[in-house]
Amino acid sequence: MTRRRWHILEEADCLTMARRLPVRFDVSAETVLPAGSPVRLARQVRQDMWRRLQGMRGFSPVVKVETKGALCRVTAGGSVEGTFPRAGTEAAIAEVLADPQNRARWSAWAGKGGQADG
């Protein structure tokens, strides 16, 4: 997928990356990470979440990054067309967000671009 196929919505201290508009979170999980480039962080989280959930029919990922000082609150999830196991899906997203290797890679990658890459 090319970058042009993704909607990147920017507000004051918030960036949302979504495949479809309007943005909808039928399922989600949150974490807090060190601040860095919101676009880079959202892209990396989206890719890893997609790798984990790509077999789920009707899933459309969304990542929201809210920057507050030295921290970013990341909400990852998305919309799902049809029925799905909500608890299991939210647990899978939470596992992706909690994985120490993912977190270290995301922080390193987002930190390289600084705040100006958004």
KEZA-428015 format. One record per residue: x, y, z of N, C-alpha, C in turn; residue in one letter. Coordinates in steps of 0.2 Angstrom, whole numbers, padded with zeros to 4 digits, always signed. Layout:
<rs>
XYZXYZXYZA...
</rs>
This chain:
<rs>
+0004-0006+0000+0000+0000+0000+0004+0006+0000M+0002+0011-0004+0006+0017-0004+0004+0022+0002T+0008+0027+0003+0006+0031+0009+0000+0035+0007R-0001+0036+0000-0007+0040-0002-0014+0037+0000R-0014+0030+0001-0020+0027+0003-0022+0027+0010R-0017+0030+0014-0019+0031+0021-0021+0038+0023W-0026+0039+0027-0028+0046+0029-0024+0048+0035H-0020+0053+0035-0017+0056+0041-0020+0062+0043I-0023+0062+0048-0027+0068+0051-0023+0071+0057L-0021+0077+0056-0017+0081+0061-0022+0086+0065E-0022+0086+0071-0024+0091+0075-0019+0094+0080E-0020+0098+0084-0015+0101+0088-0010+0097+0091A-0011+0092+0095-0006+0088+0098-0008+0080+0096D-0012+0079+0091-0014+0073+0090-0014+0071+0082C-0011+0065+0081-0011+0063+0074-0015+0056+0073L-0019+0055+0068-0023+0049+0067-0021+0047+0060T-0019+0040+0060-0018+0037+0054-0023+0032+0053M-0027+0032+0047-0033+0027+0046-0033+0025+0039A-0036+0020+0038-0037+0017+0031-0043+0020+0028R-0048+0021+0033-0055+0023+0030-0057+0029+0035R-0061+0033+0032-0064+0038+0035-0072+0037+0035L-0076+0039+0040-0073+0042+0046-0070+0037+0050P-0065+0039+0055-0062+0035+0059-0066+0032+0064V-0065+0025+0065-0070+0022+0070-0065+0017+0074R-0066+0016+0080-0063+0012+0085-0068+0007+0087F-0069+0001+0084-0073-0004+0086-0069-0008+0092D-0063-0008+0091-0058-0012+0095-0052-0008+0096V-0049-0008+0102-0043-0004+0103-0040-0006+0110S-0033-0004+0110-0029-0004+0116-0025+0002+0116A-0022+0004+0122-0018+0010+0123-0011+0008+0126E-0006+0012+0125+0000+0012+0128+0003+0019+0128T+0008+0020+0132+0012+0027+0133+0019+0025+0131V+0022+0029+0126+0029+0029+0124+0032+0036+0124L+0039+0036+0124+0042+0042+0124+0040+0046+0117P+0040+0052+0118+0038+0056+0112+0043+0056+0106A+0041+0057+0100+0045+0056+0094+0041+0058+0089G+0043+0057+0083+0039+0058+0077+0032+0054+0077S+0026+0058+0077+0020+0054+0077+0019+0050+0071P+0021+0053+0065+0020+0049+0059+0024+0043+0059V+0030+0043+0061+0034+0037+0061+0031+0032+0066R+0029+0034+0072+0027+0030+0077+0020+0027+0075L+0016+0031+0072+0009+0028+0070+0011+0023+0064A+0015+0024+0060+0016+0019+0054+0019+0013+0057R+0024+0013+0062+0027+0007+0064+0022+0003+0068Q+0018+0006+0072+0013+0003+0076+0007-0001+0072V+0005+0003+0067+0000+0001+0062+0003-0006+0058R+0009-0005+0056+0012-0011+0053+0012-0017+0057Q+0014-0017+0063+0015-0022+0068+0008-0025+0070D+0003-0020+0071-0004-0022+0072-0007-0026+0066M-0005-0024+0060-0008-0027+0054-0005-0034+0054W+0001-0035+0055+0004-0041+0054+0001-0046+0059R-0001-0044+0065-0004-0048+0070-0011-0050+0068R-0015-0045+0065-0022-0046+0064-0024-0046+0056L-0019-0047+0052-0021-0047+0045-0026-0053+0043Q-0026-0058+0046-0031-0063+0045-0038-0062+0047G-0039-0057+0050-0046-0055+0053-0050-0051+0047M-0055-0055+0045-0059-0052+0040-0063-0045+0042R-0062-0040+0038-0066-0034+0039-0062-0029+0043G-0056-0031+0045-0052-0026+0050-0049-0021+0046F-0050-0015+0048-0047-0009+0045-0043-0005+0051S-0036-0005+0051-0033-0002+0056-0033+0006+0057P-0032+0008+0063-0032+0015+0065-0027+0016+0071V-0023+0021+0070-0018+0022+0076-0018+0030+0077V-0019+0031+0083-0020+0038+0085-0014+0039+0090K-0010+0045+0089-0005+0047+0093-0006+0054+0096V-0006+0054+0103-0007+0060+0106-0001+0062+0110E+0002+0068+0108+0008+0070+0111+0007+0075+0117T+0010+0073+0123+0009+0077+0129+0016+0078+0132K+0019+0083+0130+0026+0084+0133+0031+0079+0130G+0034+0075+0135+0039+0070+0133+0036+0063+0132A+0029+0063+0132+0026+0056+0131+0021+0056+0125L+0020+0051+0122+0014+0050+0117+0010+0044+0120C+0003+0046+0120-0002+0041+0121-0004+0038+0114R-0003+0031+0114-0004+0028+0107-0011+0024+0108V-0016+0025+0104-0022+0021+0104-0022+0017+0097T-0021+0011+0098-0021+0006+0092-0027+0002+0091A-0030+0001+0085-0036-0003+0085-0039-0002+0078G-0045-0001+0078-0048+0000+0071-0056-0002+0071G-0058-0002+0065-0065-0004+0064-0065-0011+0061S-0070-0015+0062-0071-0022+0060-0078-0022+0057V-0079-0025+0051-0085-0026+0048-0087-0033+0050E-0093-0034+0053-0095-0040+0054-0094-0042+0062G-0095-0048+0064-0094-0050+0070-0087-0053+0071T-0084-0052+0077-0078-0053+0079-0077-0054+0087F-0072-0058+0089-0071-0059+0096-0067-0053+0099P-0071-0048+0102-0069-0042+0104-0063-0043+0110R-0064-0047+0115-0059-0048+0120-0053-0051+0117A-0053-0056+0113-0047-0059+0110-0043-0054+0106G-0047-0050+0102-0044-0045+0097-0041-0039+0101T-0044-0037+0106-0041-0032+0111-0035-0034+0114E-0035-0041+0116-0029-0044+0120-0023-0044+0115A-0025-0046+0108-0019-0047+0103-0016-0040+0102A-0020-0035+0102-0018-0028+0101-0013-0026+0107I-0016-0027+0113-0012-0025+0119-0006-0029+0119A-0005-0035+0117+0001-0039+0117+0006-0036+0112E+0004-0033+0106+0008-0030+0101+0011-0024+0104V+0006-0020+0108+0008-0014+0111+0013-0015+0117L+0013-0020+0120+0017-0022+0126+0023-0025+0125A+0024-0028+0119+0030-0031+0117+0036-0027+0118D+0041-0029+0122+0047-0025+0123+0051-0023+0117P+0052-0028+0113+0055-0027+0106+0052-0022+0102Q+0045-0023+0101+0042-0018+0097+0043-0011+0100N+0042-0010+0106+0042-0004+0110+0049-0001+0109R+0054-0005+0109+0061-0002+0108+0062+0000+0101A+0060-0004+0096+0061-0002+0089+0057+0004+0088R+0050+0004+0090+0046+0010+0088+0049+0017+0091W+0051+0016+0097+0054+0022+0101+0061+0025+0097S+0065+0020+0095+0071+0022+0091+0069+0025+0085A+0065+0022+0081+0063+0024+0074+0059+0031+0075W+0055+0032+0079+0051+0038+0080+0056+0044+0082A+0061+0042+0086+0065+0047+0089+0070+0049+0084G+0072+0045+0078+0076+0047+0073+0073+0053+0069K+0067+0053+0068+0064+0059+0064+0062+0065+0068G+0062+0064+0075+0061+0070+0079+0053+0072+0078G+0052+0078+0080+0045+0080+0080+0043+0083+0073Q+0048+0085+0069+0047+0088+0062+0045+0083+0057A+0045+0077+0058+0043+0072+0052+0035+0072+0051D+0031+0075+0056+0024+0074+0055+0021+0078+0050G
</rs>
